[in-house]
Amino acid sequence: MLLNNPVRRNPDGSDASFSLLHPTLMHAKIQPIPPAARAALDTAALTRSALTVIETEAHAISLLKTRIDGTFLRACELMFECAGRIVVSGMGKSGHVARKIAATLASTGTPAFFVHPAEASHGDLGMITQRDVVLALSNSGETDELLAILPLVKRQGVPLILMTGKPESSLATMADVHIDVSVPQEACPLGLAPTASTTAMLVMGDALAIAMLEARGFTDEDFARSHPAGSLGRRLLLHIGDVMHTGDKVPAIPATASLSDALVEMTGKGLGMTAIVEPGTRRLVGIFTDGDLRRAVDDDDIDLRATPVTQLMNPHPKVIAADKLAVEAAHLMEDFKIHALLVVDGDGNVVGALNIHDLLRARVV
């Protein structure tokens, strides 16, 4: 039921009251641009508009260089000394940027998470502890939702870092550390849509995150541990032992076996090769591959049933250890134009095998 507001009338006496339930608004549809109008778009104007946005935001970013001062360093100190987590908060577009900053911090060695300021007023404030540091974003510095919760946070003794575009604002004066991210103008020609201001916040947030990354000595392996599903994580965390075939799945025959025995073993194990080992042991003697088999078939002087496999094997195969990274196997295969590798231990015993398809399934290559 609508509130009983005074009714506004058009000159003809019809109801001019604004209501979201007005039939015209309820059934409004976005009309497609007619082909003729689409063809009439001023491409030169579109290009100028885009370039103006880029230039405006690039200028806003360049001004941030002068804000890397003692205040920025103090913010870094608070974050570095934080025994808990960095709690990042913001409302609206600043909130979207705050989420990204929290994610970047967390993935680069500084534990962080986002708290929505409106939700914080309804219980989520309990997520923030005295061990944490709060980083809040507000271009105006007067965001009501932040003004409602940050005095309570400050009363707990939690350090406050504020990133605003108004150094004299309420939030800025409340902060333990205020980082100025003001911009001369927004890229929006109306001066309304947050554009250059949010870009400045985002870049300053990245500056804090990367400064922390270097201060903590964060490495690519540390990064991979927080991105195990990404391509970097697979390259830096996945070892040969994680992808190789073991036990009875490893193709291996004794050095006394014939060429036909090798063919049976290769067909049964499906890796395109077989290890040749000393009889009664797993000690590697050589390798026989699909390529060796093709060359043997092309040679009319070779008896496929009676010829010992040792006469045709490669006695110096490329091998790898189980504790090596899987990506090293990929490099080895690429460098020597081979498609399979045997895995050996320190004594030269065969403990596993893998081929290029195993690396493809593991998405290492």
C-alpha positions, -999 to 999 in steps of 0.1 A, spaced: 0 0 0 14 34 -10 19 62 16 -8 88 16 13 116 0 -3 147 -16 -12 142 -52 6 163 -78 -14 172 -109 -5 178 -145 -20 209 -162 -47 187 -177 -56 175 -142 -41 140 -144 -21 125 -116 16 134 -118 26 117 -86 59 97 -89 55 60 -80 76 30 -87 43 12 -92 32 35 -120 22 13 -150 45 32 -173 75 25 -151 65 -10 -144 63 -19 -181 92 3 -192 116 -14 -216 150 -5 -229 145 0 -266 172 -13 -290 191 14 -309 178 15 -345 204 6 -371 203 41 -386 210 57 -352 237 32 -345 254 41 -378 251 78 -369 273 75 -338 301 101 -338 332 79 -337 355 109 -333 335 120 -303 336 86 -287 374 85 -292 378 119 -277 357 109 -247 376 77 -241 410 95 -243 398 122 -220 389 96 -194 423 79 -196 441 113 -195 421 124 -165 426 93 -145 463 91 -155 467 126 -141 449 117 -109 473 87 -105 504 108 -111 494 131 -83 496 102 -58 534 102 -61 534 133 -38 513 114 -12 540 87 -6 552 104 25 555 99 62 517 93 64 519 65 39 549 50 58 530 51 91 501 32 75 526 6 63 540 3 98 505 -2 113 498 -29 87 531 -46 91 529 -47 129 493 -59 128 489 -92 148 455 -99 134 440 -90 100 435 -59 80 398 -52 79 389 -32 48 356 -14 45 338 10 23 304 18 9 291 20 -27 318 22 -53 344 27 -26 331 -6 -12 338 -24 -45 374 -10 -44 377 -20 -8 368 -56 -16 395 -56 -43 421 -42 -20 413 -68 7 416 -95 -19 450 -82 -31 463 -79 4 452 -114 13 468 -129 -18 501 -111 -13 509 -121 23 489 -97 44 458 -114 59 428 -92 52 390 -94 46 362 -70 37 334 -60 61 304 -42 47 298 -11 69 261 -14 69 262 -50 79 287 -41 106 260 -21 123 239 -52 125 263 -76 140 293 -79 117 312 -54 139 320 -85 160 344 -96 133 368 -69 142 391 -75 171 417 -55 190 444 -73 171 432 -59 138 438 -28 118 409 -11 100 414 4 65 383 24 55 376 41 22 354 71 16 359 97 -11 337 123 7 349 113 42 313 117 54 299 82 46 271 77 72 276 39 75 313 44 84 306 73 107 282 50 126 307 22 133 342 37 133 339 56 166 330 22 182 360 6 165 383 34 177 369 31 212 382 -5 212 417 7 205 418 -6 169 441 15 147 422 33 119 436 41 85 413 62 64 416 68 27 395 98 17 394 126 -9 387 152 18 415 157 44 393 180 65 363 155 66 349 139 97 364 105 89 398 119 80 400 138 114 390 106 132 417 85 117 450 75 133 465 78 98 448 96 69 459 89 33 449 117 9 435 103 -24 418 134 -36 416 141 -73 412 174 -92 382 161 -110 362 130 -119 365 116 -154 327 117 -156 318 149 -175 289 154 -151 313 152 -121 290 127 -105 301 91 -112 330 80 -92 358 74 -117 391 91 -111 385 90 -74 380 53 -72 410 47 -95 431 67 -71 419 46 -42 426 14 -61 461 24 -70 469 36 -35 456 3 -22 478 -16 -46 508 6 -34 501 -5 2 497 -41 -7 529 -43 -28 549 -24 -2 537 -50 24 546 -78 0 582 -66 -3 585 -58 34 574 -94 43 598 -110 17 568 -126 0 580 -149 -28 564 -164 -59 561 -197 -40 542 -180 -12 520 -165 -39 514 -200 -54 503 -214 -20 475 -189 -19 466 -196 -56 467 -234 -58 441 -236 -85 459 -210 -107 484 -218 -134 512 -203 -112 501 -225 -83 503 -256 -105 537 -247 -118 552 -240 -84 535 -265 -62 529 -296 -83 558 -321 -81 566 -351 -102 555 -374 -74 520 -358 -77 515 -368 -113 537 -398 -120 525 -434 -125 538 -458 -98 539 -495 -89 525 -519 -115 515 -489 -137 552 -483 -145 562 -501 -177 594 -520 -169 610 -552 -183 643 -570 -174 674 -565 -196 670 -602 -207 637 -595 -224 631 -596 -261 618 -568 -284 584 -585 -285 583 -585 -247 589 -547 -248 561 -543 -273 537 -562 -250 547 -541 -220 544 -508 -238 510 -517 -252 497 -528 -218 509 -497 -199 502 -471 -226 530 -446 -219 548 -449 -252 579 -465 -236 592 -490 -212 621 -490 -187 648 -516 -191 660 -527 -156 686 -551 -142 670 -586 -137 656 -590 -103 659 -553 -94 645 -519 -104 679 -504 -113 676 -486 -146 696 -499 -175 679 -480 -204 647 -471 -221 628 -484 -252 603 -460 -268 578 -459 -296 604 -442 -317 629 -471 -311 601 -495 -321 594 -477 -354 630 -477 -363 632 -514 -355 602 -522 -377 617 -503 -406 649 -524 -403 646 -557 -423 676 -572 -405 660 -571 -371 640 -601 -358 612 -586 -337 607 -618 -318 642 -628 -310 663 -596 -308 672 -587 -272 657 -553 -263 691 -542 -250 704 -540 -286 679 -513 -295 673 -494 -262 687 -460 -253 713 -467 -225 714 -431 -214 678 -419 -211 667 -386 -196 653 -391 -161 640 -370 -133 635 -372 -95 601 -375 -79 607 -343 -58 613 -321 -88 586 -297 -99 563 -311 -127 571 -280 -147 607 -291 -149 596 -323 -166 577 -302 -191 609 -282 -198 630 -314 -201 606 -329 -226 605 -297 -247 643 -292 -247 650 -328 -258 619 -333 -279 608 -364 -260 573 -373 -248 579 -395 -217 603 -396 -187 613 -422 -162 614 -412 -125 644 -426 -105 656 -424 -69 691 -415 -58 703 -450 -64 691 -451 -100 661 -473 -93 629 -467 -113 601 -454 -90 577 -439 -115 570 -428 -150 550 -400 -168 544 -387 -203 533 -354 -218 496 -364 -214 500 -366 -176 513 -330 -176 484 -319 -198 459 -335 -175 475 -317 -146 474 -285 -166 511 -279 -161 515 -273 -199 
